[in-house]
Amino acid sequence: MPRQARLDIPGLLQHVIVRGIERRNIFRDNTDRRDFYKRFSALLVDTRTDCFAWALIPNHYFHLLLRTNTIELKDFMRRLLTGYAVTFNKRHHRAGHDLVK
């Protein structure tokens, strides 16, 4: 049975967990971590989103405790994850789920 849809209302406190494909490591090195952190920090400021707690874990992106104020959580996450995925794939010569040959 699928889970119920997440309430996505600006101002609502949300615990967010994101995993990598097949639970593989998302950050290969400190450069990946720094890129993600810079992206995340800038997006928090840009969208006036409050972050109360976060943890970067090797085979998860993170656990976050967020409260969006001006946008919906889905839009915040799409901007964060799409930007990071594009940069990660270019840097590591990847395309989608598979290695570039």
N, CA, C and O atoms as a MOPAC input file, in Angstrom:
PM7 MOZYME 1SCF
protein

 N      0.83900 1    -1.16600 1     0.00000 1
 C      0.00000 1     0.00000 1     0.00000 1
 C      0.88900 1     1.23700 1     0.00000 1
 O      1.77700 1     1.35800 1     0.84400 1
 N      0.66300 1     2.15500 1    -0.93500 1
 C      1.48400 1     3.36700 1    -0.97500 1
 C      1.20500 1     4.24900 1     0.23100 1
 O      0.11600 1     4.23400 1     0.80600 1
 N      2.22500 1     5.01700 1     0.59400 1
 C      2.03500 1     5.92400 1     1.72800 1
 C      1.13000 1     7.06800 1     1.30500 1
 O      0.99000 1     7.36000 1     0.11800 1
 N      0.52500 1     7.70300 1     2.28100 1
 C     -0.32000 1     8.85200 1     1.98900 1
 C      0.54700 1    10.01200 1     1.51100 1
 O      1.71500 1    10.13600 1     1.88000 1
 N     -0.04900 1    10.84300 1     0.69500 1
 C      0.67200 1    12.01200 1     0.19300 1
 C      1.08500 1    12.90500 1     1.35500 1
 O      0.34700 1    13.06500 1     2.32800 1
 N      2.26900 1    13.48100 1     1.23800 1
 C      2.78900 1    14.40100 1     2.26000 1
 C      1.99200 1    15.70300 1     2.21000 1
 O      1.68100 1    16.20900 1     1.13200 1
 N      1.66800 1    16.23400 1     3.37200 1
 C      1.11000 1    17.58000 1     3.42900 1
 C      2.21800 1    18.53000 1     3.00500 1
 O      3.32800 1    18.45600 1     3.53300 1
 N      1.94400 1    19.39800 1     2.08600 1
 C      2.96700 1    20.29600 1     1.56700 1
 C      2.45100 1    21.72400 1     1.64200 1
 O      1.96100 1    22.28000 1     0.65800 1
 N      2.57000 1    22.29800 1     2.81700 1
 C      2.04900 1    23.62600 1     3.08800 1
 C      3.18600 1    24.49300 1     3.61900 1
 O      3.82400 1    24.12300 1     4.60400 1
 N      3.45700 1    25.64600 1     2.98700 1
 C      4.47600 1    26.53100 1     3.56100 1
 C      4.17000 1    26.81400 1     5.03100 1
 O      3.01900 1    27.05700 1     5.39300 1
 N      5.20200 1    26.78200 1     5.87500 1
 C      5.05800 1    27.02000 1     7.30400 1
 C      4.96200 1    25.75400 1     8.13300 1
 O      5.03000 1    25.81500 1     9.36100 1
 N      4.80500 1    24.61000 1     7.48700 1
 C      4.68900 1    23.33200 1     8.19000 1
 C      6.07900 1    22.74700 1     8.43900 1
 O      6.89800 1    22.70600 1     7.52000 1
 N      6.35800 1    22.29700 1     9.65200 1
 C      7.63400 1    21.66400 1     9.98400 1
 C      7.64700 1    20.24600 1     9.41500 1
 O      6.71000 1    19.48100 1     9.64000 1
 N      8.72200 1    19.88500 1     8.66700 1
 C      8.77100 1    18.59800 1     7.97400 1
 C     10.10900 1    17.89600 1     8.22100 1
 O     11.16600 1    18.52600 1     8.19800 1
 N     10.04500 1    16.57800 1     8.45800 1
 C     11.24700 1    15.75100 1     8.52000 1
 C     11.39000 1    15.09500 1     7.16100 1
 O     10.48200 1    14.40500 1     6.69900 1
 N     12.53500 1    15.31200 1     6.51800 1
 C     12.76100 1    14.82800 1     5.15600 1
 C     13.93700 1    13.86000 1     5.16200 1
 O     14.97700 1    14.13500 1     5.76000 1
 N     13.76300 1    12.72300 1     4.49100 1
 C     14.84100 1    11.74700 1     4.30500 1
 C     14.92900 1    11.47400 1     2.81300 1
 O     13.91300 1    11.23800 1     2.15800 1
 N     16.14100 1    11.50500 1     2.27600 1
 C     16.34300 1    11.19000 1     0.86600 1
 C     17.44000 1    10.14700 1     0.77200 1
 O     18.50200 1    10.31000 1     1.37300 1
 N     17.20200 1     9.08600 1     0.03100 1
 C     18.19400 1     8.01900 1    -0.15000 1
 C     18.73600 1     8.04500 1    -1.57900 1
 O     18.09500 1     8.55400 1    -2.49800 1
 N     19.91400 1     7.49000 1    -1.73600 1
 C     20.48900 1     7.32400 1    -3.06100 1
 C     19.91100 1     6.08400 1    -3.73000 1
 O     19.30800 1     5.24100 1    -3.06700 1
 N     20.09300 1     5.97600 1    -5.01900 1
 C     19.66300 1     4.81400 1    -5.77800 1
 C     20.35900 1     3.57700 1    -5.22000 1
 O     21.57300 1     3.58300 1    -5.01600 1
 N     19.60100 1     2.53200 1    -4.97500 1
 C     20.11400 1     1.26900 1    -4.42200 1
 C     20.89900 1     1.49700 1    -3.13100 1
 O     21.77700 1     0.70800 1    -2.78100 1
 N     20.57800 1     2.57600 1    -2.43100 1
 C     21.24700 1     2.94200 1    -1.18000 1
 C     22.76600 1     3.10800 1    -1.33600 1
 O     23.52400 1     2.95900 1    -0.37800 1
 N     23.18400 1     3.41600 1    -2.55700 1
 C     24.60800 1     3.66700 1    -2.80400 1
 C     25.01700 1     5.00000 1    -2.20700 1
 O     24.17900 1     5.86900 1    -1.96700 1
 N     26.31400 1     5.15200 1    -1.97000 1
 C     26.81800 1     6.42700 1    -1.44400 1
 C     26.52300 1     7.55300 1    -2.41900 1
 O     26.64900 1     7.39700 1    -3.63400 1
 N     26.13900 1     8.66300 1    -1.87700 1
 C     25.79000 1     9.83300 1    -2.68000 1
 C     26.97200 1    10.77900 1    -2.78900 1
 O     27.12400 1    11.48900 1    -3.78200 1
 N     27.80300 1    10.78000 1    -1.76300 1
 C     28.96700 1    11.65100 1    -1.72700 1
 C     30.20200 1    10.77500 1    -1.86900 1
 O     30.47000 1     9.93200 1    -1.01400 1
 N     30.94900 1    10.97100 1    -2.93900 1
 C     32.15500 1    10.17300 1    -3.13900 1
 C     33.35300 1    10.76600 1    -2.41000 1
 O     34.30000 1    10.05200 1    -2.08000 1
 N     33.31200 1    12.06400 1    -2.16100 1
 C     34.44500 1    12.71600 1    -1.50400 1
 C     33.98400 1    14.04500 1    -0.90900 1
 O     32.81000 1    14.40700 1    -0.98900 1
 N     34.92600 1    14.75300 1    -0.31800 1
 C     34.58800 1    16.02700 1     0.31900 1
 C     34.15800 1    17.09900 1    -0.67300 1
 O     33.41500 1    18.01200 1    -0.31200 1
 N     34.61200 1    17.00100 1    -1.91000 1
 C     34.17000 1    17.95600 1    -2.93300 1
 C     32.67900 1    17.81400 1    -3.16500 1
 O     31.97800 1    18.81800 1    -3.28900 1
 N     32.17800 1    16.58900 1    -3.22800 1
 C     30.73200 1    16.36400 1    -3.36800 1
 C     29.98100 1    16.93000 1    -2.16800 1
 O     28.95000 1    17.58300 1    -2.32900 1
 N     30.49100 1    16.68100 1    -0.97900 1
 C     29.83400 1    17.18400 1     0.23600 1
 C     29.78700 1    18.71800 1     0.24500 1
 O     28.76000 1    19.31300 1     0.57000 1
 N     30.90400 1    19.34400 1    -0.11400 1
 C     30.96000 1    20.81000 1    -0.14000 1
 C     29.98800 1    21.37200 1    -1.17500 1
 O     29.29500 1    22.35400 1    -0.91000 1
 N     29.93900 1    20.74700 1    -2.35700 1
 C     29.02300 1    21.21100 1    -3.40000 1
 C     27.57800 1    21.12300 1    -2.90500 1
 O     26.80000 1    22.06200 1    -3.07300 1
 N     27.23400 1    20.00900 1    -2.30400 1
 C     25.87600 1    19.84500 1    -1.80000 1
 C     25.57900 1    20.88800 1    -0.72200 1
 O     24.52900 1    21.53000 1    -0.74400 1
 N     26.50200 1    21.05100 1     0.21400 1
 C     26.29200 1    21.98300 1     1.32400 1
 C     26.12800 1    23.42100 1     0.81700 1
 O     25.25900 1    24.15100 1     1.29500 1
 N     26.96000 1    23.83000 1    -0.14900 1
 C     26.85700 1    25.18500 1    -0.70000 1
 C     25.50300 1    25.39300 1    -1.38000 1
 O     24.86100 1    26.43000 1    -1.21200 1
 N     25.08800 1    24.39900 1    -2.13900 1
 C     23.80000 1    24.45400 1    -2.82600 1
 C     22.64900 1    24.56200 1    -1.82000 1
 O     21.74400 1    25.38300 1    -1.96900 1
 N     22.70900 1    23.72000 1    -0.80700 1
 C     21.68600 1    23.67500 1     0.23500 1
 C     21.63000 1    25.00700 1     0.98700 1
 O     20.54900 1    25.55900 1     1.19400 1
 N     22.77900 1    25.51500 1     1.39000 1
 C     22.84400 1    26.78300 1     2.13600 1
 C     22.26900 1    27.94000 1     1.32600 1
 O     21.48400 1    28.73700 1     1.84100 1
 N     22.65900 1    28.02800 1     0.06600 1
 C     22.18300 1    29.11700 1    -0.78900 1
 C     20.67000 1    29.02300 1    -0.99800 1
 O     19.97700 1    30.04100 1    -1.01300 1
 N     20.17100 1    27.81900 1    -1.15600 1
 C     18.74000 1    27.63700 1    -1.37700 1
 C     17.93600 1    27.99400 1    -0.12000 1
 O     16.84600 1    28.55800 1    -0.22300 1
 N     18.46600 1    27.67100 1     1.05700 1
 C     17.79200 1    28.05700 1     2.30200 1
 C     17.61600 1    29.57300 1     2.35900 1
 O     16.53800 1    30.06900 1     2.68700 1
 N     18.68000 1    30.30200 1     2.04000 1
 C     18.62800 1    31.76600 1     2.07900 1
 C     17.69400 1    32.28800 1     0.99200 1
 O     16.84800 1    33.14200 1     1.25600 1
 N     17.84400 1    31.77900 1    -0.22100 1
 C     17.07100 1    32.24200 1    -1.37000 1
 C     15.57000 1    32.06200 1    -1.16100 1
 O     14.78400 1    32.91000 1    -1.58100 1
 N     15.16400 1    30.96500 1    -0.51700 1
 C     13.74400 1    30.65500 1    -0.34400 1
 C     13.22500 1    30.98100 1     1.05100 1
 O     12.05800 1    30.73400 1     1.35600 1
 N     14.09500 1    31.53800 1     1.90200 1
 C     13.73900 1    31.85400 1     3.28800 1
 C     13.17500 1    30.63000 1     4.00800 1
 O     12.20000 1    30.72600 1     4.75300 1
 N     13.80600 1    29.48000 1     3.77300 1
 C     13.41900 1    28.24500 1     4.43000 1
 C     14.23700 1    28.08700 1     5.70700 1
 O     15.44100 1    28.34400 1     5.71700 1
 N     13.57900 1    27.66500 1     6.77900 1
 C     14.25300 1    27.44200 1     8.05900 1
 C     14.70100 1    25.98900 1     8.14200 1
 O     13.92800 1    25.07700 1     7.84900 1
 N     15.95500 1    25.77600 1     8.54300 1
 C     16.48200 1    24.42900 1     8.76400 1
 C     16.83300 1    24.31900 1    10.24400 1
 O     17.69200 1    25.04800 1    10.74000 1
 N     16.17000 1    23.41100 1    10.94200 1
 C     16.37500 1    23.24900 1    12.37700 1
 C     17.39100 1    22.16300 1    12.69400 1
 O     18.02400 1    22.19800 1    13.75000 1
 N     17.55700 1    21.19800 1    11.79500 1
 C     18.53600 1    20.12100 1    11.99100 1
 C     18.81800 1    19.47400 1    10.64500 1
 O     17.94700 1    19.41400 1     9.77700 1
 N     20.06800 1    18.98200 1    10.47600 1
 C     20.41600 1    18.25100 1     9.26100 1
 C     21.58000 1    17.32400 1     9.54300 1
 O     22.38100 1    17.56200 1    10.44600 1
 N     21.66000 1    16.26600 1     8.75600 1
 C     22.77400 1    15.32300 1     8.85200 1
 C     23.03200 1    14.74700 1     7.46600 1
 O     22.11500 1    14.24600 1     6.81500 1
 N     24.27700 1    14.82100 1     7.01800 1
 C     24.67700 1    14.18100 1     5.76600 1
 C     25.21000 1    12.80600 1     6.11600 1
 O     26.11700 1    12.67700 1     6.93800 1
 N     24.65700 1    11.78900 1     5.50200 1
 C     25.02200 1    10.40500 1     5.79300 1
 C     25.45900 1     9.78000 1     4.46800 1
 O     24.83500 1    10.05600 1     3.44300 1
 N     26.51100 1     8.94400 1     4.44500 1
 C     27.03900 1     8.46700 1     3.16400 1
 C     26.00500 1     7.87300 1     2.20300 1
 O     26.01900 1     8.22000 1     1.02300 1
 N     25.11400 1     6.99500 1     2.65900 1
 C     24.20200 1     6.38300 1     1.70000 1
 C     22.80500 1     6.99900 1     1.73400 1
 O     21.86900 1     6.44200 1     1.16000 1
 N     22.65900 1     8.13300 1     2.39700 1
 C     21.46300 1     8.95500 1     2.31000 1
 C     21.98500 1    10.31400 1     1.85000 1
 O     23.17300 1    10.59600 1     2.00500 1
 N     21.15900 1    11.12200 1     1.31300 1
 C     21.59400 1    12.50100 1     1.18700 1
 C     21.64900 1    13.03300 1     2.58900 1
 O     22.65400 1    13.59300 1     3.02800 1
 N     20.54300 1    12.84900 1     3.29000 1
 C     20.46300 1    13.51500 1     4.56600 1
 C     19.16200 1    13.20200 1     5.26500 1
 O     18.25000 1    12.58000 1     4.72000 1
 N     19.12400 1    13.65200 1     6.46500 1
 C     17.88700 1    13.84400 1     7.21400 1
 C     17.81300 1    15.34800 1     7.43200 1
 O     18.80700 1    15.97100 1     7.80600 1
 N     16.66000 1    15.92500 1     7.20300 1
 C     16.47100 1    17.36200 1     7.38300 1
 C     15.23000 1    17.62300 1     8.21800 1
 O     14.25400 1    16.87600 1     8.15000 1
 N     15.27400 1    18.66100 1     8.98500 1
 C     14.08600 1    19.16200 1     9.66500 1
 C     13.90200 1    20.59000 1     9.15700 1
 O     14.61400 1    21.50700 1     9.56500 1
 N     12.92600 1    20.75900 1     8.25400 1
 C     12.74500 1    22.02100 1     7.53200 1
 C     11.36400 1    22.62100 1     7.75400 1
 O     10.38600 1    21.92200 1     8.02100 1
 N     11.32600 1    23.92900 1     7.63400 1
 C     10.04500 1    24.64500 1     7.55800 1
 C     10.16600 1    25.62800 1     6.40400 1
 O     10.89400 1    26.61700 1     6.49100 1
 N      9.44900 1    25.34700 1     5.32800 1
 C      9.43400 1    26.27600 1     4.20500 1
 C      8.49900 1    27.42000 1     4.55800 1
 O      7.52700 1    27.23400 1     5.29000 1
 N      8.79300 1    28.58900 1     4.04200 1
 C      7.98300 1    29.76500 1     4.35000 1
 C      7.37100 1    30.40800 1     3.11400 1
 O      6.28700 1    30.98700 1     3.18700 1
 N      8.05500 1    30.31100 1     1.98300 1
 C      7.56200 1    30.99900 1     0.78500 1
 C      7.24900 1    30.03700 1    -0.36100 1
 O      6.54800 1    30.40800 1    -1.30300 1
 N      7.76000 1    28.80700 1    -0.28900 1
 C      7.50800 1    27.84000 1    -1.36000 1
 C      7.09500 1    26.51600 1    -0.73200 1
 O      7.24800 1    26.31800 1     0.47300 1
 N      6.57700 1    25.62200 1    -1.54400 1
 C      6.23100 1    24.30200 1    -1.06600 1
 C      7.49100 1    23.45000 1    -0.98500 1
 O      8.46000 1    23.68800 1    -1.70600 1
 N      7.47200 1    22.46700 1    -0.11100 1
 C      8.62900 1    21.59000 1     0.08400 1
 C      9.03200 1    20.89400 1    -1.20400 1
 O     10.22400 1    20.76100 1    -1.48400 1
 N      8.06000 1    20.44500 1    -1.99600 1
 C      8.37800 1    19.73600 1    -3.23900 1
 C      9.21500 1    20.61100 1    -4.17100 1
 O     10.11800 1    20.11300 1    -4.84200 1
 N      8.92400 1    21.89700 1    -4.21400 1
 C      9.69000 1    22.80600 1    -5.07500 1
 C     11.09800 1    23.02500 1    -4.53100 1
 O     12.06400 1    23.06800 1    -5.29200 1
 N     11.21000 1    23.16300 1    -3.21500 1
 C     12.52200 1    23.29600 1    -2.58300 1
 C     13.38400 1    22.07100 1    -2.89300 1
 O     14.53500 1    22.20500 1    -3.30800 1
 N     12.82500 1    20.88500 1    -2.69000 1
 C     13.57400 1    19.63800 1    -2.89100 1
 C     13.93300 1    19.42800 1    -4.36100 1
 O     15.03100 1    18.96300 1    -4.66900 1
 N     13.02600 1    19.76300 1    -5.26200 1
 C     13.32000 1    19.60800 1    -6.69100 1
 C     14.50800 1    20.46900 1    -7.07500 1
 O     15.40500 1    20.01000 1    -7.78200 1
 N     14.52500 1    21.70700 1    -6.62000 1
 C     15.64700 1    22.59700 1    -6.94600 1
 C     16.95200 1    22.07500 1    -6.36300 1
 O     17.98400 1    22.09100 1    -7.03400 1
 N     16.91400 1    21.61800 1    -5.13200 1
 C     18.11800 1    21.11600 1    -4.47000 1
 C     18.64200 1    19.85200 1    -5.13900 1
 O     19.82100 1    19.77600 1    -5.48400 1
 N     17.78900 1    18.87300 1    -5.32300 1
 C     18.23400 1    17.56200 1    -5.79800 1
 C     18.58400 1    17.54400 1    -7.27500 1
 O     19.53700 1    16.87500 1    -7.67600 1
 N     17.83100 1    18.26700 1    -8.08900 1
 C     18.14200 1    18.30500 1    -9.52300 1
 C     19.49500 1    18.96100 1    -9.74900 1
 O     20.31300 1    18.44200 1   -10.50700 1
 N     19.74000 1    20.09000 1    -9.10400 1
 C     21.02700 1    20.78200 1    -9.26900 1
 C     22.19600 1    19.92500 1    -8.82500 1
 O     23.21900 1    19.86500 1    -9.50600 1
 N     22.04900 1    19.25800 1    -7.68200 1
 C     23.13900 1    18.41500 1    -7.19200 1
 C     23.36300 1    17.22900 1    -8.12700 1
 O     24.50800 1    16.89800 1    -8.43500 1
 N     22.29900 1    16.59000 1    -8.57900 1
 C     22.43000 1    15.41400 1    -9.45600 1
 C     23.13500 1    15.76600 1   -10.76800 1
 O     23.97900 1    15.00600 1   -11.24100 1
 N     22.79700 1    16.89600 1   -11.34600 1
 C     23.43000 1    17.32100 1   -12.60400 1
 C     24.93300 1    17.52700 1   -12.38800 1
 O     25.74500 1    17.04300 1   -13.17600 1
 N     25.29800 1    18.23800 1   -11.33200 1
 C     26.70800 1    18.48900 1   -11.03500 1
 C     27.45200 1    17.19000 1   -10.73900 1
 O     28.55200 1    16.97700 1   -11.25000 1
 N     26.86300 1    16.31900 1    -9.91900 1
 C     27.47900 1    15.04600 1    -9.56400 1
 C     27.71500 1    14.20500 1   -10.82200 1
 O     28.80200 1    13.65900 1   -11.00700 1
 N     26.71200 1    14.10300 1   -11.67600 1
 C     26.84000 1    13.27900 1   -12.88600 1
 C     27.91300 1    13.81400 1   -13.82100 1
 O     28.67400 1    13.03200 1   -14.39100 1
 N     27.99100 1    15.11600 1   -13.99100 1
 C     29.03800 1    15.69200 1   -14.85100 1
 C     30.41400 1    15.43600 1   -14.26200 1
 O     31.32800 1    15.01900 1   -14.97300 1
 N     30.56300 1    15.67700 1   -12.98900 1
 C     31.86900 1    15.53100 1   -12.32900 1
 C     32.37300 1    14.09900 1   -12.36100 1
 O     33.57200 1    13.86400 1   -12.50900 1
 N     31.46200 1    13.13800 1   -12.22100 1
 C     31.85100 1    11.72900 1   -12.14800 1
 C     31.57900 1    10.97300 1   -13.45200 1
 O     31.59400 1     9.74300 1   -13.47600 1
 N     31.33100 1    11.71400 1   -14.53100 1
 C     31.13000 1    11.12700 1   -15.86500 1
 C     30.03600 1    10.06000 1   -15.82700 1
 O     30.23300 1     8.92100 1   -16.25100 1
 N     28.88800 1    10.46500 1   -15.31000 1
 C     27.73900 1     9.56000 1   -15.20700 1
 C     26.59000 1    10.11900 1   -16.03600 1
 O     26.52700 1    11.31100 1   -16.33700 1
 N     25.68700 1     9.21600 1   -16.39100 1
 C     24.45000 1     9.61500 1   -17.07000 1
 C     23.32200 1     8.83300 1   -16.42500 1
 O     23.24700 1     7.61300 1   -16.56700 1
 N     22.45300 1     9.52300 1   -15.72500 1
 C     21.34000 1     8.83800 1   -15.06800 1
 C     21.83300 1     7.83600 1   -14.04200 1
 O     22.67000 1     8.15800 1   -13.19900 1
 N     21.30800 1     6.61300 1   -14.11600 1
 C     21.64700 1     5.57700 1   -13.15700 1
 C     22.92500 1     4.83100 1   -13.51900 1
 O     23.52300 1     4.19100 1   -12.65400 1
 N     23.35600 1     4.89600 1   -14.77700 1
 C     24.47000 1     4.08700 1   -15.24900 1
 C     25.71000 1     4.93400 1   -15.52400 1
 O     25.61700 1     6.13600 1   -15.77400 1
 N     26.87100 1     4.28500 1   -15.47400 1
 C     28.12000 1     4.95600 1   -15.82300 1
 C     28.17000 1     5.24000 1   -17.31100 1
 O     27.70000 1     4.44100 1   -18.12100 1
 N     28.73900 1     6.38100 1   -17.66800 1
 C     28.94900 1     6.71600 1   -19.08600 1
 C     30.06600 1     5.81700 1   -19.58900 1
 O     31.07500 1     5.64200 1   -18.90600 1
 N     29.90200 1     5.26100 1   -20.74400 1
 C     30.91500 1     4.35700 1   -21.30800 1
 C     31.81100 1     5.08800 1   -22.25800 1
 O     32.72300 1     4.49000 1   -22.83000 1

